[in-house]
Amino acid sequence: MPNVPGVFNRPPSALCHTEFAEVQKVFRLVAVILLLVAGPALAQDKPVNIRPDLAEVTVPTPDGPARIARIQDNANELSGEWARTSRACPPFCVQPMSPAEGVTTIGELELLEMLQDPEVVVMDSRTPEWFANGSIPGAVNVPYTQVIDYLGELGCEPDFDGWDCAAPKRVALFCNGNWCGQSPTAIRNMIEAGYPADHISYYRGGMQAWRLLGLTVTHD
């Protein structure tokens, strides 16, 4: 077989220092290219669970069971309306941790449990146009301006002094976020009308926190 001249036709001991350095450069370049190509794919392959042991939940809705999970794109970011940080105050002022004494403030995990409980009513207190642009699956739209009219659906009965709420349902209310006063206003109005505060939960993070976690939103 004829001997073809070149670096790879000579034993390693015959490689000069310059030639060996060139080979190392080639291997380094190939390694960098492979990392650049595979890096994003590897990052996006990482699962995005709700909890380490919980990838999704199923909740009842008027249209049938709905799946709630998180967006699996590791590079996903908020944009547009939900990325804003500096809405004018008033009216979009920071809300207290609890809107009224006796009300329980909850987070996403507690809300997910309540959404799966058929005995609990989760209420989106925002106006209809907000609700139509995306809400939490399983929530019913009861605008904060109409919440008193809805008390009959929550176990209360009208009486001469207002409402008799002797057998109230457990409820959870939310709106756009911790800068939104719609659900706090609804909660205070409910309590003033006679609804027991200890049957009310407040998801303070609202839609902005829900979207920040990449959780499922209706109409998205």
Order of alpha helices (4+ residues) and beta strands (2+ residues): alpha-beta-beta-beta-alpha-beta-alpha-beta-beta-beta-beta-alpha-beta-alpha
